[in-house]
Amino acid sequence: MAGPISEMNRLYKYVAPSSPSELIDCSNFTIDFENRKFLNIGFDPKDKFNIVLRIITPARYVNISPDFLKRIYSFMGNILSHILDPAVKYKKFTFLECESVLITSMVYKGEHVLVVESKETSGCRILLNRRDLMTIQDLEWMIFETVSRKINIVRPNILNQLEQISEYFKTDFNIDKSATLDEVISIIRGIHIELIAKHIQKNKQSFLTQIILFATEQLAINWMTKSRNSLKTVDAPTEFISPTKRNEMHDAEELKVDRVFSSIYKRYEIVYH
């Protein structure tokens, strides 16, 4: 008996995860209010503003992609069938896996629960019981309606406003080309949001404040890239032209122009005389 218990303790020993990044345009769904389990859907600035579905509890969280959630829903019948089976102590079963998430089952407080674990961030793991899974199943259509709207409508607006803010910074503020990322981030935090808003195109869906607060690092990188790309160098001429030769070329061009005007003048005389 000691063997299996020690093995389970080793597998599921608590490791405090790092704080999750803030999501832009975050929508929230309640899975279990009493136990503080929620599903957040929003855009992660640290992941190229891709949409993220985050299951969050008081002490842990796991990020999953919409595509992986579709796989979970397609397998939900098998998952629920297993969860509803009589509990067999210390038996672990693997359901799904991708590069970033592993889904298994375990016995917790006398019943089967689903374990959703991040393979990228240590300590990011949440447990879902039968009631949690039934709630998630009921939310399926609302979740994917929200995901579709955000991807097709909201994300282009966020990226467009990010570009406008970066362009305003590049045009109205000068940064030293040797400035570090941290220094540029400090500069951005010192610019008043109301001042930025005056130079950004009006939009019914404004994400200005969220971009400034939650995507400061991405703004700084974008600004630095634009500033460095605008520093164009002028290539030296491939052939050195002496002053004497330059004058000769200028005289030849003037002679060519005189001949053109002379020809036009002669045609004018023929037509009107």
BELLINUR-V538758 format. One record per residue. N is the residue number from 1. SS is DSSP state (alpha for helix, beta for strand, coil for the rest). Layout:
{{N;SS} {N;SS}}
This chain:
{{1;coil} {2;alpha} {3;alpha} {4;alpha} {5;alpha} {6;alpha} {7;alpha} {8;alpha} {9;alpha} {10;alpha} {11;alpha} {12;coil} {13;coil} {14;coil} {15;coil} {16;coil} {17;coil} {18;coil} {19;coil} {20;coil} {21;coil} {22;coil} {23;beta} {24;beta} {25;beta} {26;beta} {27;beta} {28;beta} {29;beta} {30;beta} {31;beta} {32;beta} {33;coil} {34;coil} {35;coil} {36;coil} {37;beta} {38;beta} {39;beta} {40;beta} {41;beta} {42;beta} {43;beta} {44;beta} {45;alpha} {46;alpha} {47;alpha} {48;coil} {49;coil} {50;beta} {51;beta} {52;beta} {53;beta} {54;beta} {55;beta} {56;beta} {57;coil} {58;coil} {59;coil} {60;coil} {61;beta} {62;beta} {63;beta} {64;beta} {65;coil} {66;alpha} {67;alpha} {68;alpha} {69;alpha} {70;alpha} {71;alpha} {72;alpha} {73;alpha} {74;alpha} {75;coil} {76;alpha} {77;alpha} {78;alpha} {79;alpha} {80;alpha} {81;alpha} {82;alpha} {83;alpha} {84;alpha} {85;coil} {86;coil} {87;coil} {88;coil} {89;coil} {90;coil} {91;coil} {92;coil} {93;beta} {94;beta} {95;beta} {96;beta} {97;beta} {98;coil} {99;coil} {100;coil} {101;beta} {102;beta} {103;beta} {104;beta} {105;beta} {106;beta} {107;beta} {108;beta} {109;coil} {110;coil} {111;beta} {112;beta} {113;beta} {114;beta} {115;beta} {116;beta} {117;beta} {118;beta} {119;coil} {120;coil} {121;coil} {122;coil} {123;coil} {124;coil} {125;beta} {126;beta} {127;beta} {128;beta} {129;coil} {130;alpha} {131;alpha} {132;alpha} {133;alpha} {134;alpha} {135;alpha} {136;alpha} {137;alpha} {138;alpha} {139;coil} {140;alpha} {141;alpha} {142;alpha} {143;alpha} {144;alpha} {145;alpha} {146;alpha} {147;alpha} {148;alpha} {149;alpha} {150;alpha} {151;alpha} {152;alpha} {153;alpha} {154;alpha} {155;alpha} {156;alpha} {157;alpha} {158;alpha} {159;alpha} {160;alpha} {161;alpha} {162;alpha} {163;alpha} {164;alpha} {165;alpha} {166;alpha} {167;alpha} {168;alpha} {169;alpha} {170;alpha} {171;alpha} {172;alpha} {173;coil} {174;coil} {175;coil} {176;coil} {177;coil} {178;coil} {179;coil} {180;coil} {181;alpha} {182;alpha} {183;alpha} {184;alpha} {185;alpha} {186;alpha} {187;alpha} {188;alpha} {189;alpha} {190;coil} {191;coil} {192;coil} {193;alpha} {194;alpha} {195;alpha} {196;alpha} {197;alpha} {198;coil} {199;coil} {200;coil} {201;coil} {202;coil} {203;coil} {204;coil} {205;coil} {206;coil} {207;coil} {208;alpha} {209;alpha} {210;alpha} {211;alpha} {212;alpha} {213;alpha} {214;alpha} {215;coil} {216;alpha} {217;alpha} {218;alpha} {219;alpha} {220;alpha} {221;alpha} {222;alpha} {223;alpha} {224;alpha} {225;alpha} {226;alpha} {227;alpha} {228;alpha} {229;alpha} {230;coil} {231;coil} {232;coil} {233;coil} {234;coil} {235;coil} {236;coil} {237;coil} {238;coil} {239;coil} {240;coil} {241;coil} {242;coil} {243;alpha} {244;alpha} {245;alpha} {246;alpha} {247;alpha} {248;alpha} {249;alpha} {250;alpha} {251;alpha} {252;alpha} {253;alpha} {254;alpha} {255;alpha} {256;alpha} {257;alpha} {258;alpha} {259;alpha} {260;alpha} {261;alpha} {262;alpha} {263;alpha} {264;alpha} {265;alpha} {266;alpha} {267;alpha} {268;alpha} {269;alpha} {270;alpha} {271;alpha} {272;alpha} {273;coil}}
